[in-house]
């Protein structure tokens, strides 16, 4: 009986998280900050630094997919939460009879789905254009899903700071995102970075997401795929925990 009750409670929490995600999908996917920071900005950054360089296409495409997922998945939370704070919608969510982690999970889901969809579209467009083949479909799907959730949690973590203007959170987020794209093997392979760059890259979740993409599309990687998978999961858990602590800190 108790086990059935626990299962029922878990299903209710998951249904609540999905309801929150669906609401965000309908409202925020086509907002101007989302489109600008999630799609236009990463494209501009990528082509500004990649065009004209002597890099094989098989190396460029994983980087383009990784940076697109990175920016798109991490942009939904910082776009949605400040606006919801402004109209007190987030306060009503937190006061609802559901776990605070359920609220965060719903927000994370909306960002992860957005990143997964946008990244898949970019990949589907690049494969026939550049004549690439997927070497490992399971590895590619694993990389896309883990990266989408991890980067979405990064955005949610920073969106937990009590701001009512999306631009304030985006500024903080870009302060973190921009340096990471230069040390994570997007434009220069990890193996070709100086020693200090390789050390710094180890602390970037984008490094391991891009490495899984490279393995699936190029057949080469700098790290063991099991290590990359474990670290992406660890980063995701850390972002979720820190985000919750930030939220509690400012609610005291």
Secondary structure as UniProt FT lines:
FT   HELIX           2..28
FT   TURN            29..30
FT   HELIX           32..35
FT   HELIX           36..40
FT   HELIX           41..50
FT   TURN            51..52
FT   HELIX           57..73
FT   HELIX           75..86
FT   TURN            87..88
FT   HELIX           89..95
FT   HELIX           100..130
FT   HELIX           137..159
FT   HELIX           166..183
FT   HELIX           190..192
FT   HELIX           195..201
FT   TURN            202..203
FT   HELIX           205..217
FT   HELIX           225..251
//
